[in-house]
Amino acid sequence: MTTTKRPQVCVIGGGTGTAVVLSGLKKYPLDLHAIISMADSGGSTGRLRDEFGFLPVGDLRQACAALSSDKNDGLIAKLLLYRFSPNSSLDNHNLGNLIFTALQDMTQSTSNAISAISKLFHLQGKIYPVTEDDIQLVIHYQDGTTEIGEATLDEKHGGKKISSISTTPKAKLNPAVAAVIQQADYIIIGPGDLYGSLLPNLIIDGMKAAFKKTTAPIIFIQNLMTHYTQTHNMTALDHVQTIEQTIGKKVNHIIINNGKISQNLLNKYEQQHEFPVVDNISNHDSRVIQANLISITPVIQSKDSVKRSYLRHDSDKLAKEVMSIMETNRKGKKS
């Protein structure tokens, strides 16, 4: 009796965007591999990182919550995402971050901590830090100035143009990540902050070489809105070209929302100088898949110090489009 091999799907990013993708795709017969940025330096994560000296855990915790079982009404995800009151002695710390930090201390390794939490919570996929080097993000602006720390992306220079980012020190790619990319059947990049979540993975030394060796189709998921301190006035084409220049090859599929955003949300974003990403490629690029991807579930704003989005992709709608791409490719290989 032969068994059908489950597609190996590699999701690259960090934060809420990657969690949304993983939440939707875990419902399908896929082997999921999440590659997560290690540049986070804000909020509860940043405070724990400064105090204990371990790698940042916030984005890892969100990926774990996304891959946790939906049994018991999603209690594990709720536990990992639980945030203490700002009036308590734990002052806005996230419980999942504390669990991760304790496991890092016990095992003296971020990868070992991930392995332990995966077993504890029976995660439906594997998670990898993109690097195990202790790094900080360096943001280079077109006017020649620089800032250090991922958290500064939301704190300074609204509307100021970023020319590039790097890390200090220069980081090496986690060998397990290189293996996952080369063995993947599909690679998904995004959605997520371009300079805060996506590029901090893609600029790691060794990542471009890993992409060069892979034959997996690459799916890029475009953000819904611009980010004033990162991507002000950047179009969909600007985003795609930045990704392609960084990884050294073309992406194969581009998923872009064409659903209508409520005027109430548009007004909230406009107050922050943020707007829907202009789709200037769908009319002339056959790689583009357009769909209504807007989540109608209200986003509850966290009370921590980190800026959060009001709007999210819908995990099920997004997963449906990704699976449609895979099915089309499968049929194409048979014909």
C-alpha positions, 0 to 999 in steps of 0.5 A: 500500500502506497501513501501519498507524501504530505507537501512540505510547506515552509512559512517565513516571517514572524509576528501576527502575519505568519501566525495567521498563515499557520492557523489556516494551513494547519487544518490541511494535510501538510507538514508545516515548517515555520521559520521565525525572525530573531530580531524582535526587540520590543514589548514584553519580548524586548524586556525579557531579552534585556533581562535574561540575555536569551533570543527573543521569544515573542514571534516564536510564541505566536507561531506556537499558539497558531500551531497548537491544537484547536481542541479544548476550545483553543485553550492552549493558544489562549494560554500562550497569548495571555497577557498580564495586567499592566497594573500587576507585578508582571506588568504586561508580560505575556505568559507564553513569553515567560514559559519560553524564557523559562525553557530557554534557561532550563535547556540553554538553547532556543531550539531545545526550548522550541522542541520542549514546548512542541512536545508539551503542547503537541504542536501541528508543525515545526518551528525554527529560529532563523538564526541562533546568533544574538542579533540586533536589527540595524536600519539604514535610511536614505539620508545616511542615518542609522538606528539599532533595534527592531523596536525603533522601527515603530518609534522613530522616523515616520515616513522616512525612507529606509534604504536597507537593513542589516544585523549586528553582528552578522548572523549565520543561518540556522543549519536546520533552516537551510535544510528545510528550505532545500527540502520544501515543496512550497515556500511562503513569505509573508504577510508581515512587516517588510522590514520588521518581520520578513527581511530580518529572515531573508538577509541572514547570511546563507539564506540567499544561497539556500534559496538558490538551491531550492526548486520550490515555488515561492508564494508571496502574500502582500500586506493589506496596508502600508506601515508609516515607519517602514513602507510609507508610499510603497506599492505592491510592486515595490514590496515584491521587488524588494523581496526578490532582490533580497532572495536573489530570485523571482517569486512564483505566486503573489496573493493580493487582497481585493476585498473592501476595507470598511471606511471606519478602519480606513479612517483609523489607519489614515490617522496614522498616515497608513493606507491600503497597499496600491496594487499596481501589478495585478493588471499585467502580471499573471503571477497575481491571485486576487481574492477577498482576504479581509478578516471580519473578526474585530482585532482586540488591541493589546495594552502593551507598548507595541503598535498593533494593526487593526486589520488582519488577513482571514486565516481560512480565506488565505489558506484556501488560496494557498491550497488552490495554488498547490492544487493547480500546480499538482494538476499541471505536473500531471498533464 
